[in-house]
Amino acid sequence: MSAQTGAKVVSKGDWKVTMTPDDIYRNPMDIAWTFDYMFSEDKVEDLYKRAKQNQWDSDDLLPWDTVVDPSRPLIANDSDIYHKMPFFKRLSKSQQETFTAHSTAQLLSQFLHGEQGALMTAACVTHSVPDEGAKLYAATQTMDEARHVEVYSKYCDKIAIIYPMSPWLKQLIDVTLQSDRYEKVMIGMNMIVEGLALGAFNNMYRTTTCPLLKQLTFNVMRDESRHVSFGHVFLGPVFKKMHADDLEELAEFAFQAVNILVKAQTAGTIANKVDPGFMQVLENSGIDADDFFKGLKEAEEAGLTRDLPPGQVHALKDLMMPALARVGLLTPTARKKYDEAGIPVFDDIRVLQAMEGGHPTGEVAAE
């Protein structure tokens, strides 16, 4: 059952943002005690050790005294997909600057909201996974996600703009949180949402002009690389022992989750006509929505938005799909469904493996 409070509109000057209403619902997940406290020297144990060693305090590590001017671009213009659009170049300088500031704020807001979702899913895995080593590792991930909520909240305070959570992102995380098996929670979060985040963080790290955001993103990205690894090193062996019918159930769950993500994307951007937050970005920038999406479609048809700049990674192609393939979730039945849905199947794991090392992968992605 879902219970929502009413949304509120926050106005500052000539722009406004409608805040996402709170949401509460029941979760059907089992809670699993385990009394086997023996730890084997496996990859999950190694991840747990790395997680302990790499905990960090944002108060001490990050230069929070950095002045952040939200009126100046936080992302280099030559790395911004919107600046490739002929329509965008016809806008006034004021409209371009306002849109750049607000679209960046909307993206950073999704990082913040997504990290809260990751916090809840990691806690869910901690109480539901029936393996002691996995429980301890999931607890470290829960702490990581709490820290990520903290740092993105602080940064969004600096730019003084928080946009509502995109409906497709909330739907994806809700489907994950409302699932009835810990394996589904880990598929939805550690393989799909974390893959999406890891790609976005890598691209932000390589393109931001803000030294605080760059350092913040690097440290978050290092944590996220372990989270993606967890999905592989724990679930891979579990799936190998699983009955074929159960594996197909999980493969279907993964397909439905990916499909939510694919349907929401527009020309590789976060622009979406049914996203109230993005429509508010256009309104706050004085840009006609019909003209904008017509210009985006023209740019897409001309191939201007097809290729990412050197050093950036495509989360679906380079991270999410290879992660699902690696653990056996791209079964013949699932592959047929991806094909029927027009979703390309990628299983090259080289970029994924490089990202799991915890460092930006520009050189790998550009090969």
C-alpha positions as CSV (number, residue, x, y, z in Angstrom):
1,M,0.0,0.0,0.0
2,S,1.3,3.4,-1.0
3,A,0.7,6.6,1.0
4,Q,1.8,9.9,-0.4
5,T,2.0,13.4,1.0
6,G,1.1,16.3,-1.4
7,A,3.8,17.7,-3.6
8,K,5.0,21.2,-2.9
9,V,6.4,23.8,-5.3
10,V,9.6,25.6,-4.4
11,S,10.1,28.9,-6.1
12,K,13.4,30.9,-6.3
13,G,13.4,34.0,-8.4
14,D,11.9,33.2,-11.9
15,W,12.2,29.4,-11.7
16,K,10.3,26.7,-9.8
17,V,10.7,23.1,-8.9
18,T,8.0,20.7,-7.8
19,M,9.3,18.4,-5.1
20,T,8.6,14.6,-5.4
21,P,6.1,13.6,-2.7
22,D,7.2,11.1,-0.1
23,D,6.1,7.5,-0.6
24,I,5.7,4.6,1.8
25,Y,4.8,1.0,1.0
26,R,5.1,-2.5,2.4
27,N,7.9,-4.9,1.3
28,P,7.3,-8.7,0.9
29,M,11.0,-9.6,1.4
30,D,11.9,-12.4,3.8
31,I,14.4,-11.7,6.7
32,A,17.1,-14.4,6.9
33,W,19.0,-15.2,10.1
34,T,22.2,-17.3,9.5
35,F,24.3,-18.8,12.4
36,D,27.2,-20.0,10.3
37,Y,29.9,-17.4,11.2
38,M,32.7,-19.1,9.3
39,F,34.3,-17.0,6.6
40,S,35.9,-18.5,3.6
41,E,38.7,-16.7,1.7
42,D,36.5,-16.0,-1.3
43,K,35.9,-13.0,-3.5
44,V,33.1,-11.7,-1.3
45,E,35.4,-11.7,1.7
46,D,38.0,-9.8,-0.4
47,L,35.3,-7.2,-1.3
48,Y,34.5,-6.9,2.4
49,K,38.1,-6.3,3.3
50,R,38.4,-3.7,0.5
51,A,35.2,-2.0,1.7
52,K,36.6,-1.7,5.3
53,Q,39.9,-0.3,4.1
54,N,38.3,2.2,1.7
55,Q,35.8,3.9,4.0
56,W,36.1,7.6,3.9
57,D,34.8,10.7,5.8
58,S,33.6,13.4,3.4
59,D,34.1,16.1,6.1
60,D,37.8,15.4,6.2
61,L,38.4,14.3,2.6
62,L,36.5,16.8,0.4
63,P,37.2,20.5,0.0
64,W,33.7,21.7,1.0
65,D,34.9,25.3,1.2
66,T,35.1,25.3,-2.7
67,V,32.9,28.1,-4.1
68,V,30.3,26.6,-6.5
69,D,28.7,29.1,-8.8
70,P,25.5,27.4,-10.2
71,S,25.4,30.1,-13.0
72,R,28.6,28.8,-14.5
73,P,28.7,25.5,-16.4
74,L,29.6,22.5,-14.2
75,I,30.1,20.4,-17.3
76,A,32.4,21.3,-20.2
77,N,30.3,22.5,-23.1
78,D,32.2,20.3,-25.6
79,S,31.2,17.3,-23.5
80,D,27.5,18.2,-23.2
81,I,25.3,16.3,-25.7
82,Y,22.8,19.2,-25.9
83,H,25.4,21.6,-27.2
84,K,25.6,19.4,-30.4
85,M,22.0,20.2,-31.3
86,P,21.6,22.9,-34.0
87,F,18.4,24.0,-32.2
88,F,20.4,24.6,-29.0
89,K,22.9,26.8,-30.8
90,R,20.0,29.0,-32.0
91,L,18.9,29.8,-28.4
92,S,20.0,33.0,-26.7
93,K,23.1,32.9,-24.5
94,S,21.0,33.4,-21.5
95,Q,18.7,30.5,-22.4
96,Q,21.7,28.2,-23.0
97,E,23.3,29.1,-19.7
98,T,20.1,28.7,-17.7
99,F,19.4,25.4,-19.4
100,T,22.9,24.1,-18.8
101,A,22.7,25.0,-15.1
102,H,19.2,23.5,-14.6
103,S,19.7,20.3,-16.6
104,T,22.9,19.7,-14.7
105,A,21.1,20.3,-11.5
106,Q,18.4,17.8,-12.6
107,L,21.0,15.2,-13.3
108,L,22.7,15.7,-9.9
109,S,19.3,15.4,-8.3
110,Q,18.9,12.0,-9.9
111,F,22.2,11.0,-8.4
112,L,20.9,12.1,-4.9
113,H,17.6,10.3,-5.2
114,G,19.2,7.2,-6.7
115,E,21.6,7.0,-3.8
116,Q,18.7,7.0,-1.4
117,G,17.2,4.1,-3.4
118,A,20.6,2.3,-3.2
119,L,20.7,2.9,0.5
120,M,17.4,1.1,1.0
121,T,18.2,-1.8,-1.3
122,A,21.5,-2.4,0.3
123,A,19.8,-2.5,3.7
124,C,17.2,-4.9,2.2
125,V,20.0,-7.2,1.0
126,T,21.6,-7.1,4.4
127,H,18.6,-8.5,6.2
128,S,17.5,-10.9,3.5
129,V,20.6,-12.6,2.1
130,P,21.1,-16.0,3.7
131,D,24.9,-15.8,3.7
132,E,27.0,-14.3,6.5
133,G,29.8,-13.0,4.3
134,A,27.3,-11.4,1.9
135,K,25.5,-9.9,4.9
136,L,28.6,-8.2,6.2
137,Y,29.5,-6.9,2.8
138,A,26.0,-5.6,2.1
139,A,26.3,-3.7,5.5
140,T,29.4,-1.9,4.2
141,Q,27.5,-1.1,1.0
142,T,24.7,0.4,3.1
143,M,27.2,2.6,4.8
144,D,28.6,3.6,1.4
145,E,25.2,4.6,0.2
146,A,24.5,6.6,3.3
147,R,27.7,8.5,2.7
148,H,26.7,9.1,-1.0
149,V,23.3,10.5,0.1
150,E,25.2,12.8,2.4
151,V,27.7,14.2,-0.1
152,Y,25.2,14.7,-3.0
153,S,22.8,16.4,-0.6
154,K,25.5,18.7,0.5
155,Y,26.5,19.4,-3.1
156,C,23.0,20.0,-4.2
157,D,22.7,22.5,-1.3
158,K,25.6,24.4,-2.9
159,I,23.8,24.7,-6.2
160,A,20.5,25.5,-4.4
161,I,18.5,23.3,-6.7
162,I,17.0,19.9,-6.2
163,Y,14.7,18.6,-8.9
164,P,12.2,15.8,-8.3
165,M,13.0,12.1,-8.9
166,S,12.5,11.1,-12.5
167,P,9.5,8.7,-12.8
168,W,11.4,6.0,-14.7
169,L,14.2,6.0,-12.1
170,K,11.7,5.7,-9.2
171,Q,9.8,3.0,-11.1
172,L,13.0,1.0,-11.6
173,I,14.0,1.3,-8.0
174,D,10.5,0.6,-6.7
175,V,10.2,-2.6,-8.8
176,T,13.5,-3.6,-7.2
177,L,12.4,-2.8,-3.6
178,Q,9.0,-4.4,-4.0
179,S,10.4,-7.7,-5.3
180,D,10.1,-10.9,-3.3
181,R,13.7,-12.3,-3.5
182,Y,17.0,-11.0,-2.5
183,E,18.4,-12.1,-5.9
184,K,16.0,-9.7,-7.6
185,V,17.0,-6.9,-5.4
186,M,20.7,-7.5,-6.2
187,I,20.0,-7.8,-9.9
188,G,18.0,-4.6,-9.9
189,M,20.5,-2.6,-7.8
190,N,24.0,-4.1,-8.1
191,M,23.7,-4.9,-11.8
192,I,21.3,-2.4,-13.4
193,V,20.9,0.7,-11.2
194,E,24.6,0.6,-10.0
195,G,25.7,0.0,-13.6
196,L,23.7,3.0,-14.7
197,A,25.2,5.0,-11.8
198,L,28.8,3.9,-12.4
199,G,28.6,4.9,-16.0
200,A,27.1,8.3,-15.2
201,F,29.7,8.9,-12.5
202,N,32.5,8.1,-14.8
203,N,31.2,10.5,-17.4
204,M,30.6,13.2,-14.8
205,Y,34.1,12.7,-13.5
206,R,35.6,13.2,-16.9
207,T,33.5,16.2,-18.0
208,T,32.9,18.3,-14.8
209,T,34.7,21.6,-14.5
210,C,34.1,21.8,-10.7
211,P,37.1,20.5,-8.6
212,L,34.8,19.6,-5.7
213,L,32.4,17.7,-7.8
214,K,35.3,15.9,-9.5
215,Q,36.8,14.7,-6.3
216,L,33.5,13.8,-4.8
217,T,32.5,11.8,-7.9
218,F,35.8,9.9,-7.9
219,N,35.4,8.7,-4.4
220,V,31.8,7.7,-4.9
221,M,32.7,5.9,-8.1
222,R,35.4,3.9,-6.3
223,D,32.7,2.7,-3.9
224,E,30.3,1.9,-6.7
225,S,32.9,-0.2,-8.5
226,R,32.8,-2.6,-5.5
227,H,29.0,-2.6,-5.5
228,V,28.9,-3.8,-9.1
229,S,31.5,-6.4,-8.3
230,F,29.4,-7.8,-5.5
231,G,26.5,-8.6,-7.9
232,H,28.9,-10.7,-9.9
233,V,31.1,-12.5,-7.3
234,F,28.1,-13.5,-5.1
235,L,25.3,-14.1,-7.5
236,G,27.4,-15.8,-10.2
237,P,28.0,-19.0,-8.1
238,V,24.4,-18.9,-6.8
239,F,23.0,-18.9,-10.3
240,K,25.2,-21.7,-11.5
241,K,23.5,-24.0,-8.9
242,M,20.0,-22.7,-9.5
243,H,17.2,-24.7,-11.1
244,A,16.6,-23.6,-14.7
245,D,13.0,-22.4,-14.0
246,D,14.2,-20.1,-11.2
247,L,17.0,-18.7,-13.4
248,E,14.4,-17.9,-16.1
249,E,12.3,-16.1,-13.5
250,L,15.3,-13.9,-12.6
251,A,16.2,-13.4,-16.2
252,E,12.7,-12.2,-16.9
253,F,12.9,-9.8,-13.9
254,A,16.2,-8.4,-15.3
255,F,14.6,-8.0,-18.8
256,Q,11.6,-6.1,-17.4
257,A,14.0,-3.8,-15.3
258,V,16.2,-3.1,-18.4
259,N,13.1,-2.4,-20.4
260,I,12.0,0.3,-18.0
261,L,15.3,2.0,-18.4
262,V,15.4,1.7,-22.2
263,K,11.9,3.1,-22.7
264,A,12.8,6.2,-20.6
265,Q,15.9,7.2,-22.6
266,T,15.8,9.8,-25.4
267,A,18.8,10.0,-27.7
268,G,21.2,9.2,-24.9
269,T,20.0,12.0,-22.7
270,I,17.7,12.3,-19.7
271,A,15.3,14.5,-21.7
272,N,11.8,13.0,-21.4
273,K,8.4,14.5,-22.2
274,V,6.7,12.7,-19.4
275,D,9.3,13.7,-16.8
276,P,7.9,16.6,-14.8
277,G,11.3,17.6,-13.6
278,F,12.8,17.9,-17.1
279,M,9.7,19.8,-18.3
280,Q,10.4,22.2,-15.4
281,V,14.0,22.6,-16.6
282,L,12.7,23.7,-20.0
283,E,10.1,26.0,-18.4
284,N,12.7,27.6,-16.1
285,S,15.0,28.1,-19.1
286,G,12.2,29.8,-21.2
287,I,12.5,27.0,-23.9
288,D,9.4,25.8,-25.7
289,A,9.1,22.1,-25.1
290,D,7.8,21.2,-28.6
291,D,10.6,23.1,-30.2
292,F,13.2,21.4,-27.9
293,F,12.0,17.8,-28.6
294,K,11.7,18.5,-32.3
295,G,15.3,19.8,-32.2
296,L,16.4,16.7,-30.2
297,K,14.8,14.4,-32.7
298,E,16.5,16.2,-35.7
299,A,19.8,15.9,-33.9
300,E,19.3,12.2,-33.3
301,E,18.3,11.6,-36.9
302,A,21.4,13.4,-38.1
303,G,23.5,11.2,-35.8
304,L,24.7,14.1,-33.7
305,T,23.8,12.5,-30.4
306,R,24.8,9.0,-31.3
307,D,28.4,8.8,-30.1
308,L,29.6,9.7,-26.7
309,P,32.7,11.9,-26.4
310,P,36.0,10.0,-25.9
311,G,36.5,8.6,-22.5
312,Q,32.8,8.3,-21.7
313,V,31.0,5.0,-21.3
314,H,27.5,3.9,-22.3
315,A,26.0,2.4,-19.2
316,L,23.6,-0.1,-20.9
317,K,26.1,-1.3,-23.5
318,D,29.3,-1.3,-21.5
319,L,28.2,-2.1,-18.0
320,M,24.6,-3.3,-17.4
321,M,24.2,-5.8,-20.2
322,P,27.7,-7.3,-19.8
323,A,27.0,-7.7,-16.1
324,L,23.8,-9.7,-16.8
325,A,25.6,-11.8,-19.4
326,R,28.4,-12.6,-17.1
327,V,26.2,-14.2,-14.5
328,G,24.0,-16.1,-17.0
329,L,20.9,-14.0,-17.1
330,L,20.9,-13.6,-20.8
331,T,19.4,-17.0,-21.4
332,P,18.2,-18.0,-24.9
333,T,14.6,-17.2,-23.9
334,A,15.7,-13.8,-22.5
335,R,17.8,-13.0,-25.6
336,K,14.8,-13.5,-27.7
337,K,12.8,-11.1,-25.6
338,Y,15.6,-8.5,-25.9
339,D,15.6,-8.9,-29.6
340,E,11.8,-8.6,-29.9
341,A,12.0,-5.4,-27.8
342,G,14.7,-4.0,-30.0
343,I,17.3,-3.9,-27.2
344,P,20.8,-4.9,-28.4
345,V,22.5,-7.6,-26.4
346,F,26.1,-6.7,-25.4
347,D,28.3,-9.2,-23.6
348,D,31.8,-7.7,-24.0
349,I,33.0,-7.3,-20.3
350,R,36.2,-5.4,-20.9
351,V,35.0,-2.0,-19.9
352,L,33.0,-3.5,-17.0
353,Q,36.1,-5.2,-15.6
354,A,38.1,-2.0,-15.9
355,M,35.5,0.0,-14.1
356,E,35.4,-2.5,-11.3
357,G,39.0,-1.5,-10.6
358,G,37.6,1.8,-9.2
359,H,39.2,4.2,-11.7
360,P,38.0,6.3,-14.6
361,T,38.2,4.2,-17.8
362,G,38.6,6.8,-20.6
363,E,41.4,4.8,-22.3
364,V,39.4,1.6,-22.1
365,A,36.2,3.1,-23.3
366,A,37.9,4.9,-26.2
367,E,39.3,1.7,-27.7
